[in-house]
Amino acid sequence: MIRFQNVGMRYGLGSEVLRNVNFDLQLGSFHFLSGISGAGKSSLLKLIYLAHKPSHGQITMFDRDVTLANRRELAVMRRKIGVVFQDFRLFDHLSVIDNVALPLKIKGEDWDRIKIHAAELLGWVGLRDCIDASPLTLSGGQKQRVAIARAVISRPEILLADEPTGNVDDSIALRLLRLFGELNRLGTTILIATHNENLMERFDHPRLHLADGELSGPFLGSSQHTEST
C-alpha cells in the first residue's frame, strides 16, 4: 500500500527534517508512528497524504510512484486518504453534522443516507447532542472528535491521524482507538502518530519510531495488556 525508499524531506532551503526513511505499510495494516514532539511525525504524514514532496528518494502508493504522478493522478490518490489533523481544520460556518458529512456530500451521495451515517458516527464519538452546534462552541476535545468522524465517514483506503487523542481523556481515547480498529477490520490501512506511550501499550500494533528525522521499526511494544481492536 505504501513504500518509502531512501526518502528525505526538507522545507525550502533548510536542512532535512527526514533523512533516508525506509518502510513498507501493507494493505490493511495498523501501525503507530511514535516519537517526541519535533521528531518529524507530522512531516512524514504530509508526505503520505501528498501535501509535500520528498527532497529525494521514492514514495510508492497505490502501485504508483507519486513523484512521477501528474496533478490529476494525485487528486485521485488523495480521495482515497482520510486525515485527522492536529489543528482539526473544521469549517466554522457549517454545523457539526455538515462538517462530518462534507466528504460524502462532495461525492454526491444521497443526503438522507449521509445524514443518518453522520449522526451515527457522532453518537459513537459521544457527540450526539452536538449535531446542530457550530464548531465555534465546542471544546478542543470535541472538535477533535468531529474531525475524526469526518475523516472516517467515507471509509478511506488509508487513514492517517496526527495525535488524534491529544485533546481527549483516556476513556474517550480508548473509544476512538477502537473506532479506528473497527475501520481497520473493514480493510482500511491505518497509521496513527502519537507520543502517548500509555495508549500504545494498550494495543498490540507494530510501531514505527522517529528520532531526529530518522526512522526505526516496525517493532512491537512490550505491552502487558493487549486491547482487542
C-alpha positions in Angstrom: 0.0 0.0 0.0 2.8 2.5 1.0 6.5 2.2 0.4 9.2 4.7 1.2 12.7 4.1 -0.2 15.6 6.3 1.0 13.2 9.3 1.4 14.3 12.7 2.6 12.3 15.8 3.2 13.1 19.5 3.8 11.2 22.7 4.0 12.5 25.3 1.5 16.3 25.5 1.6 16.6 24.3 5.2 18.2 21.1 6.4 16.4 17.8 6.0 13.8 17.1 8.7 13.5 13.5 7.5 16.6 11.5 6.3 16.8 8.2 4.4 13.4 6.9 5.6 12.6 3.3 4.5 9.4 1.4 5.4 6.5 -0.6 3.9 2.9 -0.5 5.1 0.9 -3.4 3.9 -2.7 -3.3 2.8 -5.0 -3.5 5.8 -2.2 -2.9 8.4 -2.4 -0.8 11.6 0.7 1.0 12.8 1.6 3.6 15.4 4.1 6.3 14.5 5.9 7.2 17.7 8.4 9.9 18.6 8.7 13.0 20.8 7.3 16.4 19.6 9.6 17.7 16.8 10.8 14.2 15.8 9.2 14.6 12.3 5.9 12.7 12.7 3.8 15.4 11.1 6.2 15.8 8.3 6.1 12.1 7.5 2.3 12.2 7.4 2.4 15.2 5.0 4.4 13.1 2.6 1.9 10.3 2.8 -1.2 12.5 2.3 0.6 14.1 -0.6 0.8 17.6 0.8 4.6 17.8 0.4 7.1 16.3 -2.0 10.3 14.5 -0.9 13.7 16.1 -1.4 15.0 12.7 -2.5 14.0 9.1 -2.7 10.9 7.3 -3.9 7.4 7.0 -2.5 5.1 4.4 -3.9 1.4 4.4 -3.1 -1.5 2.5 -4.8 1.2 0.9 -7.0 2.2 4.3 -8.4 5.4 6.3 -7.9 3.9 9.5 -6.5 6.9 11.6 -7.5 6.0 10.8 -11.2 2.3 11.2 -10.8 0.6 14.2 -12.5 -1.9 16.5 -10.8 -4.9 14.5 -11.8 -3.5 11.3 -10.5 -2.5 12.9 -7.2 -6.1 14.2 -6.8 -7.4 10.7 -7.3 -5.0 9.3 -4.7 -5.9 12.0 -2.2 -9.6 11.0 -2.3 -8.6 7.5 -1.0 -6.9 9.0 2.1 -8.6 10.2 5.2 -6.6 12.6 7.5 -7.2 13.7 11.1 -5.2 16.9 11.6 -3.8 18.3 14.9 -5.5 21.6 14.2 -8.8 20.0 13.3 -9.5 22.1 10.2 -13.2 22.3 10.7 -15.4 24.8 8.8 -16.8 27.2 11.4 -19.7 28.3 9.1 -21.0 24.7 8.9 -22.8 22.8 11.7 -21.1 19.8 13.3 -23.1 17.3 11.2 -22.4 19.2 8.0 -18.7 19.1 8.7 -18.8 15.4 9.2 -21.0 14.9 6.1 -18.8 17.0 3.8 -16.7 14.2 2.2 -19.8 12.3 1.2 -21.6 15.4 0.0 -18.7 16.2 -2.2 -19.0 12.8 -3.7 -22.7 13.5 -4.4 -24.2 10.8 -2.3 -27.8 10.9 -1.1 -28.3 13.4 1.7 -30.8 11.4 3.7 -28.3 8.4 3.8 -25.4 10.8 4.6 -27.2 12.4 7.5 -28.1 9.0 9.1 -24.5 7.8 8.8 -23.0 11.1 10.1 -25.4 11.1 13.1 -24.4 7.5 13.9 -20.7 8.4 13.8 -21.3 11.4 16.0 -23.1 9.3 18.5 -20.3 6.8 18.6 -17.7 9.5 19.4 -20.0 10.9 22.1 -21.3 14.0 20.3 -24.9 13.1 19.5 -26.1 16.2 21.4 -23.9 18.5 19.4 -25.1 17.6 15.9 -26.5 21.1 15.1 -23.9 23.0 17.0 -21.3 25.3 15.5 -17.6 24.2 15.9 -17.0 27.6 17.5 -19.0 26.5 20.6 -17.0 23.2 21.0 -14.1 22.4 23.2 -10.8 21.2 21.7 -11.6 17.6 22.6 -15.0 17.9 21.0 -13.5 19.4 17.8 -11.0 16.5 17.7 -13.8 14.0 17.7 -15.7 15.8 15.0 -12.5 15.8 12.9 -12.2 12.1 13.4 -15.8 11.4 12.4 -15.3 13.4 9.3 -12.1 11.5 8.4 -13.7 8.1 8.7 -17.1 8.7 7.2 -16.1 7.8 3.7 -14.2 4.7 4.7 -10.9 5.7 3.2 -8.4 3.2 2.0 -5.7 4.9 4.1 -6.4 6.7 7.4 -3.7 9.0 8.9 -4.2 10.5 12.3 -1.9 13.1 13.8 -2.1 13.0 17.6 -5.8 12.1 17.4 -6.2 11.6 21.2 -4.2 14.6 22.3 -7.2 16.6 23.4 -9.4 13.9 25.0 -9.3 12.0 28.2 -8.2 8.3 28.4 -11.7 6.8 28.2 -12.5 8.8 25.0 -9.1 8.0 23.7 -9.7 4.2 24.0 -13.1 4.6 22.4 -11.5 6.4 19.4 -8.8 3.7 19.1 -11.5 1.0 19.0 -13.3 3.0 16.3 -10.1 3.0 14.3 -9.8 -0.7 14.9 -13.2 -1.3 13.5 -12.4 0.7 10.4 -9.2 -1.4 10.1 -11.1 -4.6 10.2 -13.1 -3.3 7.2 -9.9 -3.1 5.3 -8.5 0.5 5.9 -4.8 0.8 6.3 -4.2 3.0 9.4 -1.2 5.0 10.7 -1.6 6.9 13.9 1.1 9.4 15.0 1.3 9.8 18.8 3.7 10.2 21.7 1.3 8.7 24.2 3.2 5.6 25.4 0.4 4.5 27.7 -2.1 4.4 24.9 0.2 2.5 22.5 0.9 -0.1 25.2 -2.8 -0.9 25.4 -2.8 -2.1 21.7 -0.7 -4.7 20.2 0.1 -2.9 16.9 3.6 -2.5 15.5 5.3 0.8 15.8 7.4 2.9 13.5 9.6 5.2 15.6 11.1 8.6 14.6 14.0 10.2 16.3 15.8 13.3 14.9 14.3 12.6 11.4 15.4 9.0 11.2 13.0 6.0 11.3 13.4 2.7 13.1 10.9 -0.2 13.3 8.4 -1.6 12.8 8.5 -3.3 16.2 6.0 -4.4 18.8 5.8 -2.6 22.1 6.3 -4.5 25.4 2.6 -4.5 26.3 1.4 -6.5 29.2 -2.2 -5.8 28.3 -3.5 -6.0 24.7 -6.7 -4.4 23.6 -8.8 -6.2 21.0 -9.4 -3.7 18.2 
